[in-house]
Amino acid sequence: MTLTSVFKSGPRPGVCLALTAAGFLVAGANTARAQSPAPATAPDTPLTFRSAFEGYQPLTDEKIVNWKDANDTTRRIGGWRAYAKQAQAPSTAPPEKDASPPAGADPHAGHGKP
C-alpha cells in the first residue's frame, strides 16, 4: 500500500476516531495540569493597602470677581498688551540643551563595527 493509495481511498473512520480521541486526551491532560494549585507559601512581607485617593484634594471654587472689577484691573495693568508681553517673556526655566548634532557633522561618527 502506497501513500497515494491511502489518500485515494478516503479517510478511514477508525483512524479519524483514534486521532480525535488522542487529541481530547492530550487536551484533557493539559487542563488537568493547569488547574493544579500552586503550593501555598507565606509571603515574606505583609501586604499593605494604599488607596489611589490618598492625598486627594477636591476641587475648590475660586473667588468670583465682579466682571467690572476684572475689567478695571486689566485696564490698570495695561490691557491685553500686558498679557501678550507676559506670554512672550523668557521663562525662568534654564534653556534646554540642544541634542541635535552640529550641521555637517557625521551622524554615525560614534558607531563602530562589531
C-alpha positions, -999 to 999 in steps of 0.1 A, spaced: 0 0 0 15 33 -10 8 68 4 -11 79 -27 -34 48 -24 -43 58 12 -53 92 2 -73 80 -28 -93 56 -7 -105 85 15 -104 89 53 -109 58 73 -134 62 102 -113 42 126 -82 64 121 -102 96 124 -118 84 156 -84 74 171 -68 107 162 -98 126 177 -97 106 209 -59 112 212 -65 150 208 -91 150 236 -67 130 258 -39 155 253 -62 185 258 -76 170 290 -41 163 304 -31 199 298 -61 213 315 -57 190 345 -21 202 349 -30 238 346 -57 235 372 -35 221 399 -30 246 427 4 260 434 19 252 468 9 278 494 37 298 509 36 326 534 47 360 520 79 374 533 64 408 539 29 416 549 7 431 522 -3 467 527 -31 487 510 -26 522 497 -56 539 483 -53 558 450 -73 585 466 -48 591 494 -38 627 494 -67 637 471 -77 673 473 -111 681 460 -117 709 435 -123 742 453 -142 771 438 -122 802 430 -133 835 443 -157 850 419 -149 886 409 -173 911 396 -167 915 358 -164 952 361 -136 949 387 -118 923 365 -120 947 335 -107 976 356 -78 955 368 -70 945 332 -71 982 321 -49 992 351 -21 968 343 -20 977 306 -48 958 289 -43 928 266 -9 940 257 4 933 292 -8 897 289 9 894 255 42 907 269 39 883 298 34 854 273 65 864 253 88 870 282 116 844 286 108 817 310 127 814 343 135 777 335 170 770 323 173 766 285 172 730 272 204 716 259 203 711 221 205 674 215 210 677 177 245 674 163 260 704 146 254 709 109 278 690 87 287 665 115 287 628 107 256 614 124 272 579 125 306 590 139 300 573 173 291 540 158 317 513 155 317 480 136 314 449 159 
